[in-house]
């Protein structure tokens, strides 16, 4: 059983579910278009997905997933993909927490909705211009497939443009996707309490008939500043110092670096996060990063000190093997001297066995 290096545990699982439902909505719109026997493409610049979460029992926050793509084929096969690295809370640190701690995008970067739409069900859309319906769909999130259903309103804006919107907010339960432990991580990292494990998702997806241009319709649904695709870390060449600090602080809380018991041998399950660390360090070339190892209190102090040093060094070697200059890294072991939880339960001891990353100085 691999030991997880602890990475200390705002609200967002709802977002994923919302995304799913929105995808379903998209499928609906596509089905409307299917009546015309043509393929439909999601207009990402005019489409919107938002989700509301509640913390401290009463504080409501509204966030969104910005980078969305989707298609609906003429035979009714619908697919919508959500880039979870494009979660937008309006604050960089919160975005990073949602990505690394909640969605764990280093392992599960996308959410996907698939649906089969019956084109005949929307045969009257060209004349009615607006219809409501239920759409069964499958949402893949965090490695889990779940069958769901959404209530949507489908509106023909023009003959070549269709909107699929939620008729009412959709409630999403994070437990369905194994995300409850990640809410604990968010609460610890943000120092908040009582994040409600259910989210309310709303969406408005706009589809265009493939190969068509509708300038008038586009103007009618001109996107606001908070609608449409955004730049994500993957396309950035470098990070600001604050962005670097945010990412290392949050990565240190993921608990996704694993070792064999009482060993400094990295488990293969650590690779996704280590790849993400290599990417972040590479985009912070002017900063020196300390990699520190920590243990629980089981065993002798001296043995724990040596083990923490060996584990930190093993992580540093893996990062250097990924192409990062050795001069950009420094290694430290703190043994059991810096616990983040009492060493009184198995869960707390697992939190204390961890690898942390910290900016220690500027190289220049």
C-alpha positions as CSV (number, residue, x, y, z in Angstrom):
1,X,0.0,0.0,0.0
2,X,1.8,3.2,-1.1
3,X,2.1,6.0,1.4
4,X,0.8,9.3,0.2
5,X,2.9,12.3,0.9
6,X,0.5,14.7,2.4
7,X,-0.4,17.8,0.7
8,X,-2.8,19.7,2.9
9,X,-6.2,19.4,2.0
10,X,-13.4,26.7,-3.3
11,X,-16.0,24.7,-4.0
12,X,-16.4,23.2,-7.3
13,X,-17.5,19.7,-7.7
14,X,-20.8,21.2,-8.7
15,X,-19.1,22.8,-11.5
16,X,-18.2,19.5,-13.0
17,X,-21.7,18.2,-12.6
18,X,-23.0,21.4,-14.1
19,X,-20.7,21.0,-17.0
20,X,-22.2,17.6,-17.5
21,X,-25.7,18.8,-17.5
22,X,-24.8,21.6,-19.8
23,X,-23.3,19.1,-22.1
24,X,-26.6,17.3,-22.1
25,X,-28.2,20.5,-23.0
26,X,-25.9,20.9,-25.8
27,X,-27.0,17.4,-27.0
28,X,-30.5,18.7,-27.0
29,X,-29.7,21.6,-29.1
30,X,-27.8,19.4,-31.4
31,X,-30.8,17.1,-31.7
32,X,-32.9,20.1,-32.8
33,X,-30.4,20.7,-35.5
34,X,-30.4,17.0,-36.3
35,X,-33.9,17.5,-37.7
36,X,-32.2,19.4,-40.5
37,X,-29.8,16.5,-41.0
38,X,-26.6,18.4,-40.4
39,X,-23.8,18.5,-37.9
40,X,-23.6,21.2,-35.2
41,X,-20.6,22.8,-33.5
42,X,-20.5,24.4,-30.1
43,X,-19.9,28.2,-30.3
44,X,-17.5,28.5,-27.3
45,X,-17.3,32.3,-27.5
46,X,-21.1,32.6,-26.9
47,X,-21.6,29.7,-24.5
48,X,-21.5,29.8,-20.7
49,X,-21.4,27.4,-17.8
50,X,-21.6,28.6,-14.2
51,X,-21.9,26.8,-10.9
52,X,-22.8,28.0,-7.4
53,X,-21.3,26.5,-4.3
54,X,-21.9,27.2,-0.6
55,X,-19.4,27.5,2.2
56,X,-19.8,28.3,5.8
57,X,-23.4,27.2,5.2
58,X,-24.5,30.5,3.9
59,X,-21.8,32.1,1.7
60,X,-22.6,31.5,-2.0
61,X,-19.9,31.7,-4.7
62,X,-20.4,31.6,-8.4
63,X,-17.7,30.3,-10.7
64,X,-17.5,29.0,-14.2
65,X,-15.7,26.6,-16.6
66,X,-14.5,28.6,-19.5
67,X,-13.0,26.4,-22.2
68,X,-15.8,24.2,-23.7
69,X,-16.0,22.3,-27.0
70,X,-18.7,20.1,-28.4
71,X,-20.3,18.6,-31.4
72,X,-23.7,17.1,-32.4
73,X,-23.8,14.9,-35.4
74,X,-26.7,14.6,-37.8
75,X,-27.6,11.2,-36.4
76,X,-27.9,12.6,-32.9
77,X,-24.6,11.7,-31.3
78,X,-23.7,14.5,-28.9
79,X,-20.4,15.1,-27.1
80,X,-19.3,18.1,-25.0
81,X,-15.9,18.4,-23.4
82,X,-14.9,20.7,-20.5
83,X,-11.3,21.7,-19.9
84,X,-11.2,21.7,-16.1
85,X,-8.0,23.7,-16.1
86,X,-10.1,26.6,-17.3
87,X,-12.1,26.8,-14.0
88,X,-12.6,30.6,-13.3
89,X,-13.2,31.8,-9.8
90,X,-11.8,35.3,-10.5
91,X,-8.8,34.7,-8.3
92,X,-5.7,32.8,-9.4
93,X,-5.1,31.1,-6.0
94,X,-8.7,29.8,-5.9
95,X,-8.4,28.6,-9.5
96,X,-5.3,26.6,-8.6
97,X,-6.9,25.1,-5.5
98,X,-9.9,24.0,-7.6
99,X,-7.7,22.5,-10.2
100,X,-5.1,20.6,-8.1
101,X,-7.1,19.9,-4.9
102,X,-10.7,19.4,-6.1
103,X,-10.7,18.3,-9.7
104,X,-7.1,16.9,-9.6
105,X,-6.6,18.0,-13.2
106,X,-3.1,16.6,-13.2
107,X,-4.8,13.2,-13.4
108,X,-8.3,14.1,-14.8
109,X,-7.9,17.2,-17.0
110,X,-11.3,16.9,-18.7
111,X,-14.9,16.2,-18.0
112,X,-17.0,14.9,-20.8
113,X,-20.7,14.6,-21.5
114,X,-22.1,12.2,-24.1
115,X,-25.7,11.7,-25.2
116,X,-27.9,10.2,-27.9
117,X,-30.5,12.6,-29.1
118,X,-33.6,11.5,-31.1
119,X,-33.8,14.0,-34.0
120,X,-37.5,13.3,-34.4
121,X,-38.1,14.7,-30.9
122,X,-37.2,18.2,-32.2
123,X,-38.8,18.0,-35.6
124,X,-41.1,20.9,-34.7
125,X,-38.3,23.2,-33.5
126,X,-38.1,25.2,-36.8
127,X,-41.7,26.2,-36.5
128,X,-42.1,26.4,-32.7
129,X,-38.6,28.1,-32.3
130,X,-38.6,27.1,-28.6
131,X,-39.1,23.7,-26.9
132,X,-38.4,22.2,-23.5
133,X,-37.4,18.6,-22.9
134,X,-35.5,16.1,-20.7
135,X,-32.2,14.7,-21.9
136,X,-30.6,11.6,-20.5
137,X,-26.8,11.7,-20.7
138,X,-23.6,10.2,-19.3
139,X,-21.1,12.4,-17.5
140,X,-17.5,11.3,-17.1
141,X,-15.8,13.2,-14.3
142,X,-12.8,12.3,-12.2
143,X,-12.7,8.9,-13.9
144,X,-16.3,8.0,-13.1
145,X,-19.2,7.6,-15.5
146,X,-22.6,8.4,-14.3
147,X,-26.0,8.5,-16.0
148,X,-27.9,11.7,-15.4
149,X,-30.8,13.7,-16.8
150,X,-31.2,17.4,-17.5
151,X,-34.2,19.7,-18.1
152,X,-33.4,22.1,-21.0
153,X,-34.9,24.9,-23.1
154,X,-33.9,24.7,-26.7
155,X,-34.3,27.9,-28.7
156,X,-33.7,28.5,-32.5
157,X,-32.0,31.9,-32.6
158,X,-31.7,31.6,-36.4
159,X,-32.0,28.7,-38.8
160,X,-28.2,28.1,-38.2
161,X,-27.9,28.9,-34.5
162,X,-29.5,27.1,-31.6
163,X,-29.3,27.8,-27.8
164,X,-29.6,25.1,-25.2
165,X,-30.0,26.4,-21.7
166,X,-30.9,25.0,-18.3
167,X,-34.5,25.5,-17.5
168,X,-33.6,25.8,-13.8
169,X,-30.3,25.3,-11.8
170,X,-29.2,21.7,-11.7
171,X,-28.2,20.2,-8.3
172,X,-25.0,18.1,-8.5
173,X,-23.8,15.8,-5.7
174,X,-20.0,15.5,-5.5
175,X,-20.1,12.2,-3.7
176,X,-21.3,10.5,-7.0
177,X,-17.8,11.2,-8.4
178,X,-15.7,10.3,-5.4
179,X,-14.9,13.9,-4.7
180,X,-15.9,14.2,-1.0
181,X,-12.2,13.8,0.2
182,X,-11.2,16.7,-2.1
183,X,-13.7,19.0,-0.4
184,X,-11.8,18.3,2.8
185,X,-8.6,19.4,1.1
186,X,-10.3,22.6,-0.1
187,X,-11.6,23.4,3.4
188,X,-8.1,22.9,4.9
189,X,-6.3,24.9,2.2
190,X,-8.7,27.8,2.2
191,X,-9.3,27.7,6.0
192,X,-13.1,27.5,5.5
193,X,-15.7,25.3,7.0
194,X,-18.8,23.5,5.8
195,X,-18.5,23.5,2.0
196,X,-21.8,22.0,1.0
197,X,-21.2,18.9,-1.1
198,X,-23.8,19.9,-3.7
199,X,-23.6,22.5,-6.3
200,X,-26.2,24.3,-8.5
201,X,-25.3,24.5,-12.2
202,X,-26.7,26.8,-14.9
203,X,-25.7,26.9,-18.5
204,X,-26.5,28.4,-21.9
205,X,-24.8,26.6,-24.8
206,X,-25.0,28.0,-28.3
207,X,-24.5,25.8,-31.3
208,X,-23.9,26.7,-34.9
209,X,-24.7,24.6,-38.0
210,X,-21.3,23.4,-39.2
211,X,-19.9,25.6,-41.9
212,X,-22.3,28.5,-41.4
213,X,-21.7,32.1,-40.4
214,X,-24.5,34.1,-38.8
215,X,-23.2,37.6,-38.0
216,X,-26.5,39.1,-37.0
217,X,-27.2,36.2,-34.6
218,X,-23.7,36.4,-33.2
219,X,-24.1,40.1,-32.5
220,X,-27.4,39.2,-30.7
221,X,-25.6,36.9,-28.3
222,X,-22.3,38.9,-28.1
223,X,-20.4,37.3,-25.2
224,X,-19.7,39.3,-22.1
225,X,-16.1,39.6,-20.7
226,X,-16.6,36.5,-18.5
227,X,-17.8,34.3,-21.4
228,X,-15.7,32.3,-23.8
229,X,-12.3,30.6,-23.8
230,X,-9.5,31.7,-21.5
231,X,-5.7,31.2,-21.5
232,X,-4.7,28.3,-19.2
233,X,-1.4,27.3,-17.6
234,X,-0.7,24.9,-20.5
235,X,-0.3,27.7,-23.0
236,X,1.7,30.1,-20.7
237,X,5.4,30.4,-21.3
238,X,6.1,31.6,-17.8
239,X,4.4,32.5,-14.5
240,X,4.7,35.6,-12.4
241,X,6.4,35.2,-9.0
242,X,3.0,35.3,-7.3
243,X,1.6,32.6,-9.6
244,X,4.7,30.5,-8.9
245,X,4.2,30.8,-5.1
246,X,0.4,30.0,-5.5
247,X,1.1,26.8,-7.5
248,X,3.8,25.4,-5.2
249,X,1.7,26.1,-2.1
250,X,-1.3,24.3,-3.5
251,X,0.7,21.4,-5.1
252,X,2.2,20.8,-1.6
253,X,-1.3,20.0,-0.4
254,X,-2.3,17.4,-3.0
255,X,-1.1,14.3,-1.2
256,X,-0.3,12.8,-4.7
257,X,3.3,11.9,-4.3
258,X,3.6,8.3,-3.1
259,X,6.4,6.1,-1.7
260,X,6.8,2.5,-0.8
261,X,6.4,2.0,3.0
262,X,9.5,3.0,4.9
263,X,11.3,3.6,1.6
264,X,12.4,6.5,-0.6
265,X,11.3,4.6,-3.8
266,X,8.7,6.6,-5.7
267,X,5.5,4.8,-6.7
268,X,4.5,5.0,-10.3
269,X,1.3,6.7,-9.3
270,X,3.3,9.8,-8.4
271,X,4.1,10.5,-12.1
272,X,1.1,12.7,-13.0
273,X,1.8,15.2,-10.2
274,X,5.6,15.1,-10.8
275,X,4.9,15.9,-14.4
276,X,2.9,18.9,-13.3
277,X,5.6,20.0,-10.9
278,X,8.2,19.9,-13.8
279,X,5.9,22.1,-15.9
280,X,5.5,24.6,-13.1
281,X,9.2,24.7,-12.1
282,X,10.1,25.2,-15.7
283,X,7.9,28.2,-16.0
284,X,9.5,29.8,-12.9
285,X,13.1,29.8,-14.1
286,X,14.2,32.7,-11.9
287,X,13.2,31.0,-8.6
288,X,15.0,28.5,-6.5
289,X,12.7,25.8,-5.1
290,X,13.1,23.9,-1.9
291,X,11.8,20.3,-1.9
292,X,11.3,19.2,1.7
293,X,10.4,15.7,3.0
294,X,8.4,15.1,6.2
295,X,7.4,12.0,8.1
296,X,5.1,10.9,10.9
297,X,6.4,10.2,14.4
298,X,6.6,6.4,14.1
299,X,10.1,5.1,14.5
300,X,13.3,6.6,15.7
301,X,14.0,10.4,15.2
302,X,17.2,9.7,13.4
303,X,15.6,7.2,11.0
304,X,12.8,9.6,10.2
305,X,15.3,12.3,9.5
306,X,17.2,10.2,7.0
307,X,14.1,9.0,5.4
308,X,12.7,12.5,4.9
309,X,16.0,13.6,3.3
310,X,16.1,10.5,1.0
311,X,12.5,11.1,-0.1
312,X,13.1,14.7,-0.9
313,X,16.2,13.8,-2.9
314,X,14.3,11.2,-4.9
315,X,11.7,13.8,-5.8
316,X,14.4,16.2,-6.8
317,X,16.0,13.6,-9.0
318,X,12.7,12.9,-10.7
319,X,12.2,16.6,-11.5
320,X,15.8,16.9,-12.8
321,X,15.1,13.9,-15.0
322,X,12.2,15.8,-16.4
323,X,14.6,18.5,-17.7
324,X,14.8,21.0,-14.8
325,X,18.4,22.3,-14.0
326,X,19.7,20.8,-10.7
327,X,20.8,24.3,-9.7
328,X,17.2,25.5,-9.5
329,X,16.4,23.0,-6.7
330,X,17.5,22.5,-3.1
331,X,16.6,19.6,-0.9
332,X,15.8,19.4,2.8
333,X,14.5,16.8,5.2
334,X,12.7,17.7,8.4
335,X,11.8,14.3,9.7
336,X,9.0,14.4,12.2
337,X,9.8,17.9,13.4
338,X,7.1,19.8,11.4
339,X,3.8,17.9,11.7
340,X,0.7,19.5,10.3
341,X,-1.6,17.3,12.4
342,X,-1.3,15.3,15.7
343,X,0.3,11.9,15.2
344,X,-2.7,10.2,16.9
345,X,-4.6,8.5,14.1
346,X,-3.7,6.8,10.8
347,X,-5.3,9.6,8.8
348,X,-3.3,12.3,10.6
349,X,-0.1,10.3,10.3
350,X,-0.7,10.1,6.6
351,X,-1.1,13.9,6.5
352,X,2.3,14.3,8.1
353,X,4.1,12.0,5.6
354,X,4.4,14.5,2.8
355,X,6.6,16.3,0.3
356,X,6.3,20.1,0.1
357,X,7.6,22.7,-2.4
358,X,8.5,26.2,-1.5
359,X,10.1,29.2,-3.2
360,X,13.2,30.0,-1.2
361,X,14.8,32.8,-3.2
362,X,15.4,34.4,-6.6
363,X,18.3,33.0,-8.5
364,X,19.1,36.4,-10.1
